[in-house]
Amino acid sequence: MPEAPAAARRRQIPGPAPQFTAGRAPHAAGLAALQRTVGNAAVTRYVQRVQGQGGPGAREEARRHAADPTTHGEWDTFRDMMDKVGFPQDVTDAAWQLILGGIAEQGQLNDEALAMFTERQEQRDHRASNSWYQELVRLIGDYLEIDRPTMALWSGGIDTSVHARSKGHTPLESTPFGSVVNELQLTMDWMLKTPMWNVLSKAFVTRARGPVHIFLRAYNPDSVLIAQEVPQLRVVMALNPAVELVWHPVYTTADGQLMEVTKDLELASDATYRTRDLCVRALYDYLRLKHDQANSRSERANAEMGARLASNGNQP
């Protein structure tokens, strides 16, 4: 596992991390620390939740864990993994509180996103406005640096991230902090933690310093990759000419091996394209012309491709 950058290891947290008592709202000193960290509005919503307002299930569990972070079943695992990577104890403590506070906060933001917005990206942006997750990024941003020359982004399942790593690139899940959080469940409700990954991802891509390799097993214009990460990279590219996008169309064979699609529609260990459109065309053409219908491992990508073509008035 990569070691945290030296500059990040020296980083200190201003003031003590807020302390909580299980089942009750924070004391005055804890509230003051929280207000400095995430703002008055977030603290108000947090206190309301701890005092019992809100829904049952995963959200109730999230409130309990935010009120008493060390009772979470993964606290020991998180602490030990952070120590192995090289995080200072104060960063570990504060990061854990911010993660759990963000999970407790996220339910209301998710509800608001659906009630206030109809556009997918606007909903995603509102969910990602979670002040706890924003503060988490400010705290651990230096630990999102890559340990290899090239950054990797991906879409189409976690196996695609593993494939990118095997090619010598660094996805978010392989950064010092990402590698820790990726091993944790945190909550049973995926929608309470997905916005945290979106916030981390946005911070991650701003750290691109050279070629960024993008691995595409399925194309969805509404995905975080296409709707958020790539536009953010365009901004970075405008400021740094060394940053360029290198696209890889990925297909999973029947035996589970991830291969890349060449311009001749053959499968190879590596196939790169300079534009998204050429990459997507190669992937779609392979699925349309060569996909084995008995290959269940790529059936989802094939079905999504067919549905997208049909929605555009084309025949798959």
C-alpha positions, 0 to 999 in steps of 0.5 A: 500500500502506498505511503502517504506524501511527506507533506500530508503526513506533517499536516495537523488539524486546527483545534481538537476533534469534536467529542460526542456522547452516545445518544445525546447532542454534542456538548457546547465545546463540541458544537463550537468545534463542529461549527468551525468545521462544517458550519452552523446549518450542518450542526443544526441538522445534526443535532436534530437527528441525534435528538431523534428526528428522521427515518428508521433503518440505515439513517437511524444507525448513521445518526447513532454512529455519528454521535458516538463514532467509536461504536461503529463496527469498522472503527478499529479497522479504519484506525489500523489501516490509516496507521499503516498508510501513515496517517497521523492519529489526529487526522484519522480521528477527524476523518472518521468523524467527518465520514460518519457525520457526512453519512448521517447528514446525507439522507436529508440531502438526498431527499432534498435533491429529489424534491428540488431538482429534476436534472440528474446532474443537479441532483448529484451536485446537491447530494455532493454539497454535504459539508462534512464530505467537503471538509473531509476533502480539505482534511485529506486532500494531500492523501489523494496524490497518485503513487504512479506516473499516470492517473486512471478513471473508469466506468463499468464496475470495480473490476475495471479499476483493478484492470487499470491498476494492473496496467500501471495506472492509479485509480482513486481506490489506490490512493492512500486514503481511497485504498482505506475507504474502499475496504469499508462498508460504512453503511448498508445504504449505498446512497448515503456514501456514494456522494462521498466518493463523488466529492473525493473523485472531484478532488482527485481529478484536480490533481492530474499532472500528466496523461489520464487513462480512462477505462470504459466498460460501459458508456453512460453519459449520465455517469459520474465519469462522463458528467463530472470527472471528464468535464473537470479534467477539461478545466485542468487541461486548459490550465496544464497542457501536460494533461491529456485523456487516453481512452480504453474500451474494455470488454469482459470475456466469458472467463472473466478476463478484461481485454481492450478493443482494437480499431480492428475489433480484436481483443488485446491487452492494450488499446488506446484512443485519443477521443471519447467518441472513437473509444465508444464507437469501438466498444459499441461496434464490438458489442454489436458485431462480436459480442457472444450472447452466451457471455453473461459477464458482458451482457449488462454492457451489451444490454445498455448499449442496445437500449441507448442506441434504441433510445436514439432511434438506431438499431443495435 
